[in-house]
Structures are given as structure tokens and as C-alpha cells.
């Protein structure tokens, strides 16, 4: 593992709570409590626990 790369990746990673306010303004309800299912592995979880990266690799 490359600790420098891991630190950069962690700095670019956000969870679902990071966009919760914007989505609530747009949709009119708290999306963090929504149950979600991954279309790839079918794992279930709360929207708040989803991870997003603010920049693509490269």
C-alpha cells in the first residue's frame, strides 16, 4: 500500500452526508435515511453511508 496515495484518496472521498443538504433543497426531503441497493453487488445500506469521490482518478 502507498500511504501517500491512500491519504490523497481519503481526502477526495465524501460520504452521502456531504450532499444531503443540497439534495434536501432539491428534492424536499432528507435523503440520508433512504435505503439504497448497489446495482453491482446488491449490498443494501443507507444513502448516508454511500461514498463518492469528488474527482476521478488521474
Buried (B, 14 or more C-beta within 10 A) or exposed (E): EEEEEEEEEEEEEEBBBBBBEEBEEEEEEEBBEBEBEEEEEEEEEBBBEBEEEEEEEE
